[in-house]
Amino acid sequence: MAASQARPWTARQIGFFKPLLFILCLYPVMRWFWLGFQGALTANPPEFLIRSSGIWALVALCLTLAVTPLRRYLGQPALLRCRRMLGLFTFFYSALHVLGWAYWERGLSLSAMWDDIVQRPFIAIGVLAMVPMLAQAVTSTRGWMSRLGARWHTLHRAIYPVAILSVWHFWLIRAGKNDFAEVYAYGAVLGLLLLARLVPLEGRSGNRP
């Protein structure tokens, strides 16, 4: 395969690229500030920001899950060095999504948030997806990797059920409007990225998440 014959990128080359990737990942935040200065955050800015942060969390999740298939099919192991940053941005936008709901919709009231979780299934599923993401973000450092050993890989494989829960959360949100086009699109992309891990490449077993 031509991809496997390409000269592997070095850690230094990836290091030059990562600052650009970091800036690109901040694009949604910069866009929100720009829209805010222009007074263009729609008629309901809190709702817009909650929904937008949720969408960008899904985008970041897709990019995170794309790293392993790309490094396999391109024959570029050094791409793995981008996965931690993308994973942390997935958590960042997910956290903004949850905080937006907690602050703007529930006024940071624990009782109101709990009532929402109990009464609205899509909120409960979203919170359920957030729990392992929080654990993964906290344990994303080399120090935690060393301390947890094999358990670290088990914890970080939770990204797979997180992806499923995220699409389910999105589906329930759109069910009220009977608008599933975006849900199907993100579900298809995430499904393909998960299936790509099951496809052997030149007789090699699948990579870690």
C-alpha positions as CSV (number, residue, x, y, z in Angstrom):
1,M,0.0,0.0,0.0
2,A,1.4,3.4,-1.0
3,A,0.5,5.0,2.4
4,S,2.6,2.5,4.3
5,Q,5.6,3.3,2.0
6,A,5.6,7.0,2.7
7,R,8.3,8.4,4.9
8,P,7.0,8.6,8.5
9,W,6.6,12.1,9.9
10,T,8.8,12.8,12.9
11,A,7.7,14.0,16.3
12,R,9.4,17.3,15.5
13,Q,7.3,17.8,12.3
14,I,4.1,17.1,14.3
15,G,5.3,19.5,16.9
16,F,5.5,22.3,14.3
17,F,1.9,21.5,13.2
18,K,0.3,21.3,16.7
19,P,0.2,25.1,17.3
20,L,-1.8,25.5,14.1
21,L,-4.1,22.7,15.1
22,F,-4.6,24.3,18.5
23,I,-5.6,27.6,16.9
24,L,-7.9,25.8,14.5
25,C,-9.6,24.1,17.4
26,L,-10.2,27.5,19.0
27,Y,-12.1,28.7,15.9
28,P,-15.5,28.2,17.4
29,V,-14.6,30.4,20.4
30,M,-13.2,33.1,18.2
31,R,-16.3,32.9,16.0
32,W,-18.6,33.3,19.1
33,F,-16.7,36.4,20.2
34,W,-16.9,37.8,16.7
35,L,-20.6,37.2,16.5
36,G,-21.1,38.7,20.0
37,F,-19.3,41.9,19.0
38,Q,-21.4,42.1,15.9
39,G,-24.6,41.5,17.8
40,A,-25.3,38.4,15.7
41,L,-25.7,35.6,18.3
42,T,-29.3,35.2,17.1
43,A,-32.4,36.4,19.1
44,N,-31.5,33.9,21.9
45,P,-27.8,34.0,22.5
46,P,-27.7,31.5,25.4
47,E,-29.6,28.9,23.4
48,F,-27.4,29.5,20.4
49,L,-24.2,29.1,22.5
50,I,-25.5,25.9,24.2
51,R,-26.4,24.3,20.9
52,S,-23.3,25.5,19.1
53,S,-20.9,24.2,21.8
54,G,-22.7,20.9,21.6
55,I,-22.2,20.7,17.9
56,W,-18.5,21.6,18.1
57,A,-18.1,19.0,20.8
58,L,-19.3,16.4,18.3
59,V,-16.9,17.8,15.7
60,A,-14.0,17.5,18.1
61,L,-15.1,14.0,19.0
62,C,-15.1,13.0,15.3
63,L,-11.6,14.4,14.9
64,T,-10.3,12.6,18.0
65,L,-11.7,9.3,16.8
66,A,-10.3,9.9,13.3
67,V,-6.7,10.0,14.5
68,T,-6.2,6.2,14.8
69,P,-7.7,5.3,11.4
70,L,-5.6,8.0,9.8
71,R,-2.4,7.0,11.4
72,R,-3.0,3.4,10.3
73,Y,-4.1,4.1,6.7
74,L,-1.5,6.8,6.1
75,G,1.3,4.9,7.9
76,Q,2.0,7.9,10.1
77,P,2.3,6.8,13.8
78,A,3.4,10.3,14.9
79,L,-0.2,11.5,14.3
80,L,-1.0,9.9,17.6
81,R,0.6,13.0,19.2
82,C,-2.4,15.1,18.1
83,R,-5.0,12.8,19.8
84,R,-4.6,14.1,23.3
85,M,-5.1,17.7,22.2
86,L,-8.2,16.8,20.2
87,G,-9.6,14.8,23.1
88,L,-9.1,17.7,25.5
89,F,-10.9,20.0,23.1
90,T,-13.8,17.5,22.9
91,F,-14.0,17.8,26.7
92,F,-13.6,21.6,26.6
93,Y,-16.6,22.1,24.2
94,S,-18.6,19.4,26.0
95,A,-18.0,21.2,29.3
96,L,-19.0,24.5,27.8
97,H,-22.2,22.8,26.6
98,V,-23.0,21.5,30.0
99,L,-22.1,24.7,31.8
100,G,-24.2,26.7,29.4
101,W,-27.2,24.5,30.3
102,A,-26.4,24.7,34.0
103,Y,-26.0,28.4,34.1
104,W,-28.5,29.8,31.5
105,E,-31.2,27.2,31.8
106,R,-31.0,26.1,35.5
107,G,-29.3,29.1,37.2
108,L,-26.7,26.9,38.7
109,S,-29.3,25.5,41.0
110,L,-28.4,21.9,41.9
111,S,-32.0,21.0,42.7
112,A,-33.2,22.4,39.3
113,M,-30.4,20.6,37.5
114,W,-31.3,17.3,39.3
115,D,-35.0,17.7,38.3
116,D,-33.9,18.3,34.7
117,I,-31.8,15.1,34.7
118,V,-34.6,13.1,36.2
119,Q,-37.4,14.5,34.1
120,R,-35.7,14.9,30.7
121,P,-34.0,11.7,29.3
122,F,-31.8,13.7,26.8
123,I,-30.3,15.6,29.7
124,A,-29.6,12.4,31.7
125,I,-27.9,10.8,28.7
126,G,-25.8,13.9,28.1
127,V,-24.7,14.0,31.7
128,L,-23.9,10.2,31.5
129,A,-21.7,10.9,28.5
130,M,-19.9,13.7,30.4
131,V,-18.8,11.6,33.4
132,P,-16.3,9.4,31.5
133,M,-15.1,12.4,29.5
134,L,-14.3,14.2,32.8
135,A,-12.3,11.2,34.0
136,Q,-10.5,10.9,30.7
137,A,-9.5,14.6,30.7
138,V,-8.2,14.4,34.3
139,T,-6.2,11.3,33.5
140,S,-4.9,12.4,30.1
141,T,-1.3,13.2,31.4
142,R,1.7,10.8,31.2
143,G,1.8,10.8,35.0
144,W,-1.7,9.3,35.2
145,M,-0.9,6.9,32.4
146,S,2.0,5.6,34.4
147,R,0.0,5.4,37.6
148,L,-3.0,3.6,36.1
149,G,-1.1,1.2,33.9
150,A,-3.4,-1.1,31.9
151,R,-6.5,0.5,33.6
152,W,-5.7,3.7,31.7
153,H,-6.4,2.1,28.4
154,T,-9.6,0.6,29.7
155,L,-10.7,4.0,30.9
156,H,-9.9,5.7,27.7
157,R,-11.7,3.1,25.6
158,A,-14.8,4.6,27.2
159,I,-14.6,7.1,24.3
160,Y,-16.6,4.5,22.3
161,P,-19.7,4.5,24.5
162,V,-19.3,8.3,24.9
163,A,-19.7,8.6,21.1
164,I,-22.8,6.4,21.1
165,L,-24.3,8.4,24.0
166,S,-23.5,11.7,22.4
167,V,-25.4,10.7,19.2
168,W,-28.3,9.4,21.3
169,H,-28.3,12.7,23.2
170,F,-28.4,14.7,19.9
171,W,-31.1,12.4,18.5
172,L,-33.4,13.0,21.5
173,I,-32.9,16.8,21.2
174,R,-33.9,16.8,17.6
175,A,-36.8,14.4,18.1
176,G,-38.9,17.2,19.4
177,K,-38.5,19.1,16.1
178,N,-38.5,15.9,14.0
179,D,-35.2,17.1,12.4
180,F,-32.7,14.3,12.2
181,A,-30.5,15.2,9.2
182,E,-27.5,16.4,11.2
183,V,-28.0,13.5,13.7
184,Y,-27.8,11.0,10.9
185,A,-24.7,12.7,9.4
186,Y,-22.8,12.7,12.7
187,G,-24.0,9.2,13.6
188,A,-22.8,7.9,10.2
189,V,-19.4,9.6,10.6
190,L,-18.9,8.3,14.1
191,G,-20.1,4.9,13.1
192,L,-17.6,4.7,10.2
193,L,-14.8,5.8,12.5
194,L,-15.6,3.2,15.1
195,L,-15.9,0.5,12.4
196,A,-12.6,1.5,10.9
197,R,-10.9,0.2,14.1
198,L,-12.3,-3.3,13.3
199,V,-10.8,-3.5,9.8
200,P,-7.4,-5.2,9.8
201,L,-4.7,-3.4,7.8
202,E,-2.1,-5.6,6.1
203,G,-2.6,-8.3,8.6
204,R,-2.0,-6.1,11.6
205,S,-4.4,-6.1,14.6
206,G,-6.3,-3.0,15.5
207,N,-4.7,-0.1,17.4
208,R,-5.6,1.2,20.7
209,P,-8.3,3.9,20.9
